[in-house]
Amino acid sequence: MSRQHDATAARSCANMTHHSTARRGTLAASEALALPVMFDVWPTVGDALGLGRTATYALARAGELPIPCFRIGRQLRARRSDLLRFLGMENDEAATEATAAASSEPTNQTP
């Protein structure tokens, strides 16, 4: 596949995200908060953005995904913090981590 073809595919995929027929936001908030620190771009980012596999990879290849992607060997990965920030959930992540930390701390109460 040529670079020109990749750029054309990415532009057409980017235009698809603006149509009302695209599935959007099929990743539940609880699923997003439970993600590992880094994960594969497909299917997680694709699901969150309502994109199919081909469109997700075409946009990633063109550098047009709204979430930074990292190539690690042959894998294309994304960070949970970037996805949550894009979805407007970064405060939810901090609240969840604070609650988990508070519940794991020992208490000094005597019976």
Backbone as CSV, one residue per row, in Angstrom:
resi,resn,N_x,N_y,N_z,CA_x,CA_y,CA_z,C_x,C_y,C_z
1,MET,0.850,-1.174,0.000,0.000,0.000,0.000,0.894,1.235,0.000
2,SER,0.631,2.199,-0.839,1.459,3.399,-0.933,1.072,4.423,0.115
3,ARG,1.988,5.371,0.375,1.703,6.437,1.338,0.544,7.304,0.871
4,GLN,0.469,7.544,-0.432,-0.628,8.353,-0.962,-1.963,7.647,-0.710
5,HIS,-1.989,6.335,-0.910,-3.204,5.570,-0.662,-3.556,5.611,0.822
6,ASP,-2.535,5.500,1.706,-2.772,5.575,3.148,-3.384,6.915,3.535
7,ALA,-2.857,7.997,2.979,-3.368,9.330,3.309,-4.800,9.491,2.815
8,THR,-5.100,8.979,1.620,-6.456,9.055,1.090,-7.408,8.244,1.955
9,ALA,-6.986,7.053,2.353,-7.828,6.207,3.211,-8.061,6.875,4.556
10,ALA,-7.022,7.500,5.104,-7.166,8.170,6.400,-8.137,9.345,6.298
11,ARG,-8.050,10.123,5.203,-8.980,11.252,5.029,-10.408,10.764,4.904
12,SER,-10.616,9.708,4.144,-11.977,9.207,3.994,-12.481,8.613,5.305
13,CYS,-11.589,7.988,6.080,-11.985,7.468,7.387,-12.303,8.607,8.343
14,ALA,-11.523,9.668,8.289,-11.773,10.815,9.158,-13.131,11.428,8.832
15,ASN,-13.475,11.475,7.569,-14.779,12.004,7.180,-15.902,11.103,7.661
16,MET,-15.651,9.787,7.736,-16.674,8.850,8.190,-17.068,9.113,9.636
17,THR,-16.128,9.607,10.455,-16.432,9.808,11.860,-17.446,10.916,12.067
18,HIS,-17.679,11.743,11.057,-18.624,12.852,11.188,-20.039,12.482,10.754
19,HIS,-20.209,11.302,10.178,-21.538,10.883,9.752,-22.335,10.356,10.932
20,SER,-23.624,10.534,10.883,-24.469,10.086,11.995,-24.611,8.564,12.032
21,THR,-24.210,7.876,10.969,-24.354,6.423,10.943,-23.203,5.712,11.643
22,ALA,-22.124,6.414,11.980,-20.989,5.777,12.644,-21.369,5.400,14.076
23,ARG,-20.903,4.207,14.526,-21.138,3.856,15.917,-20.180,4.694,16.748
24,ARG,-20.659,5.213,17.837,-19.822,6.069,18.674,-19.928,5.636,20.126
25,GLY,-18.800,5.660,20.785,-18.769,5.457,22.221,-19.315,4.127,22.694
26,THR,-18.908,3.032,22.074,-19.414,1.743,22.511,-18.599,1.172,23.664
27,LEU,-17.604,1.931,24.158,-16.806,1.512,25.299,-17.445,2.105,26.552
28,ALA,-17.878,1.242,27.465,-18.534,1.708,28.690,-17.521,2.376,29.607
29,ALA,-17.996,3.303,30.432,-17.125,4.021,31.357,-16.408,3.051,32.292
30,SER,-17.123,2.058,32.791,-16.493,1.089,33.698,-15.401,0.298,32.981
31,GLU,-15.605,0.006,31.697,-14.590,-0.702,30.911,-13.363,0.174,30.721
32,ALA,-13.579,1.457,30.439,-12.463,2.382,30.230,-11.636,2.528,31.497
33,LEU,-12.295,2.630,32.641,-11.576,2.785,33.905,-10.831,1.515,34.306
34,ALA,-11.289,0.362,33.824,-10.662,-0.912,34.169,-9.541,-1.305,33.204
35,LEU,-9.255,-0.478,32.209,-8.214,-0.803,31.235,-6.839,-0.826,31.892
36,PRO,-5.931,-1.648,31.351,-4.549,-1.587,31.831,-3.911,-0.251,31.432
37,VAL,-2.746,0.044,31.949,-2.082,1.320,31.686,-1.840,1.509,30.190
38,MET,-1.433,0.460,29.480,-1.275,0.502,28.019,-2.022,-0.677,27.421
39,PHE,-2.584,-0.462,26.241,-3.392,-1.493,25.605,-3.308,-1.342,24.090
40,ASP,-3.747,-2.386,23.366,-3.761,-2.345,21.905,-4.761,-1.306,21.417
41,VAL,-4.393,-0.611,20.345,-5.270,0.411,19.775,-6.588,-0.202,19.305
42,TRP,-6.488,-1.356,18.652,-7.710,-2.045,18.239,-7.903,-3.237,19.142
43,PRO,-9.054,-3.443,19.712,-10.331,-2.787,19.449,-10.664,-1.636,20.406
44,THR,-9.858,-1.401,21.427,-10.253,-0.475,22.486,-10.473,0.952,22.000
45,VAL,-9.475,1.540,21.340,-9.620,2.924,20.867,-10.689,2.987,19.777
46,GLY,-10.699,1.996,18.906,-11.724,1.958,17.863,-13.127,1.937,18.445
47,ASP,-13.339,1.115,19.459,-14.653,1.053,20.107,-15.016,2.381,20.762
48,ALA,-14.052,2.983,21.441,-14.323,4.245,22.131,-14.690,5.354,21.152
49,LEU,-14.099,5.321,19.956,-14.361,6.353,18.954,-15.454,5.958,17.972
50,GLY,-15.922,4.726,18.078,-16.958,4.268,17.164,-16.436,3.969,15.772
51,LEU,-15.189,3.520,15.687,-14.563,3.240,14.400,-14.334,1.749,14.231
52,GLY,-14.314,1.320,13.000,-13.984,-0.059,12.690,-12.478,-0.257,12.692
53,ARG,-12.066,-1.493,12.513,-10.645,-1.847,12.550,-9.832,-1.118,11.481
54,THR,-10.299,-1.156,10.244,-9.566,-0.545,9.142,-9.435,0.956,9.335
55,ALA,-10.514,1.612,9.720,-10.484,3.063,9.925,-9.562,3.428,11.086
56,THR,-9.602,2.643,12.157,-8.744,2.918,13.317,-7.283,2.857,12.924
57,TYR,-6.880,1.788,12.228,-5.482,1.651,11.837,-5.083,2.669,10.776
58,ALA,-5.974,3.021,9.863,-5.651,4.024,8.839,-5.408,5.383,9.486
59,LEU,-6.252,5.757,10.446,-6.070,7.038,11.138,-4.803,7.018,11.985
60,ALA,-4.519,5.903,12.628,-3.297,5.793,13.434,-2.063,5.914,12.542
61,ARG,-2.084,5.248,11.398,-0.956,5.286,10.470,-0.717,6.703,9.967
62,ALA,-1.801,7.459,9.760,-1.689,8.831,9.262,-1.432,9.828,10.399
63,GLY,-1.431,9.352,11.644,-1.215,10.237,12.784,-2.410,11.119,13.086
64,GLU,-3.611,10.678,12.711,-4.811,11.497,12.867,-5.767,11.011,13.949
65,LEU,-5.380,9.986,14.713,-6.212,9.594,15.844,-6.089,10.677,16.913
66,PRO,-7.152,10.984,17.629,-7.069,12.019,18.659,-6.337,11.556,19.917
67,ILE,-5.879,10.322,19.927,-5.166,9.746,21.062,-3.783,9.317,20.568
68,PRO,-2.716,9.727,21.253,-1.372,9.328,20.809,-1.211,7.805,20.825
69,CYS,-0.543,7.288,19.799,-0.293,5.855,19.687,1.207,5.618,19.695
70,PHE,1.600,4.470,20.202,3.003,4.115,20.301,3.220,2.759,19.667
71,ARG,4.214,2.671,18.798,4.548,1.383,18.196,5.567,0.709,19.103
72,ILE,5.211,-0.462,19.589,6.103,-1.268,20.416,6.262,-2.592,19.700
73,GLY,7.390,-2.742,19.029,7.579,-3.904,18.167,6.575,-3.836,17.027
74,ARG,5.756,-4.847,16.906,4.731,-4.857,15.857,3.375,-4.393,16.370
75,GLN,3.296,-4.090,17.661,2.022,-3.686,18.261,1.862,-2.168,18.231
76,LEU,0.633,-1.731,18.080,0.290,-0.319,18.154,-0.488,-0.152,19.449
77,ARG,0.059,0.617,20.399,-0.499,0.712,21.737,-0.910,2.149,22.057
78,ALA,-1.802,2.278,23.043,-2.251,3.577,23.534,-2.271,3.542,25.050
79,ARG,-2.240,4.728,25.671,-2.262,4.816,27.132,-3.674,5.081,27.631
80,ARG,-4.001,4.453,28.759,-5.306,4.650,29.388,-5.525,6.125,29.717
81,SER,-4.517,6.798,30.256,-4.667,8.202,30.650,-5.031,9.078,29.452
82,ASP,-4.455,8.801,28.268,-4.784,9.583,27.073,-6.220,9.333,26.622
83,LEU,-6.649,8.071,26.674,-8.015,7.745,26.278,-9.016,8.378,27.240
84,LEU,-8.751,8.272,28.551,-9.668,8.852,29.532,-9.725,10.372,29.403
85,ARG,-8.584,10.992,29.140,-8.550,12.451,28.946,-9.405,12.835,27.735
86,PHE,-9.251,12.080,26.637,-10.027,12.376,25.437,-11.531,12.208,25.696
87,LEU,-11.886,11.192,26.471,-13.294,10.930,26.769,-13.836,11.843,27.878
88,GLY,-12.956,12.690,28.452,-13.378,13.594,29.513,-13.566,12.888,30.834
89,MET,-12.829,11.810,31.049,-12.995,10.998,32.253,-11.756,11.008,33.137
90,GLU,-10.797,11.914,32.932,-9.568,11.865,33.715,-9.832,12.086,35.197
91,ASN,-10.844,12.853,35.560,-11.172,13.045,36.974,-11.764,11.777,37.566
92,ASP,-12.502,11.005,36.758,-13.052,9.730,37.223,-11.926,8.761,37.576
93,GLU,-10.863,8.765,36.759,-9.731,7.880,37.011,-9.061,8.257,38.327
94,ALA,-8.846,9.538,38.579,-8.202,9.984,39.807,-9.057,9.616,41.021
95,ALA,-10.376,9.781,40.902,-11.280,9.446,42.004,-11.251,7.950,42.287
96,THR,-11.220,7.140,41.238,-11.177,5.692,41.405,-9.880,5.260,42.082
97,GLU,-8.745,5.843,41.663,-7.461,5.495,42.263,-7.401,5.943,43.725
98,ALA,-7.932,7.126,44.032,-7.927,7.617,45.412,-8.780,6.727,46.306
99,THR,-9.920,6.298,45.806,-10.797,5.415,46.578,-10.124,4.072,46.828
100,ALA,-9.467,3.534,45.819,-8.777,2.251,45.957,-7.630,2.370,46.958
101,ALA,-6.895,3.471,46.903,-5.776,3.671,47.828,-6.286,3.822,49.258
102,ALA,-7.368,4.563,49.437,-7.917,4.777,50.773,-8.453,3.476,51.364
103,SER,-9.054,2.646,50.544,-9.615,1.397,51.060,-8.539,0.368,51.381
104,SER,-7.346,0.514,50.811,-6.272,-0.446,51.080,-5.385,-0.006,52.245
105,GLU,-5.556,1.233,52.733,-4.751,1.707,53.861,-5.262,1.084,55.162
106,PRO,-4.338,0.682,56.030,-4.767,0.121,57.306,-5.347,1.220,58.198
107,THR,-6.285,0.859,59.013,-6.872,1.822,59.942,-6.281,1.607,61.326
108,ASN,-6.227,2.647,62.127,-5.660,2.571,63.470,-6.761,2.491,64.530
109,GLN,-7.890,1.971,64.155,-8.997,1.864,65.109,-8.815,0.614,65.950
110,THR,-9.077,0.744,67.243,-9.018,-0.414,68.118,-10.417,-0.922,68.379
111,PRO,-10.622,-2.222,68.424,-11.975,-2.749,68.598,-12.509,-2.562,69.991
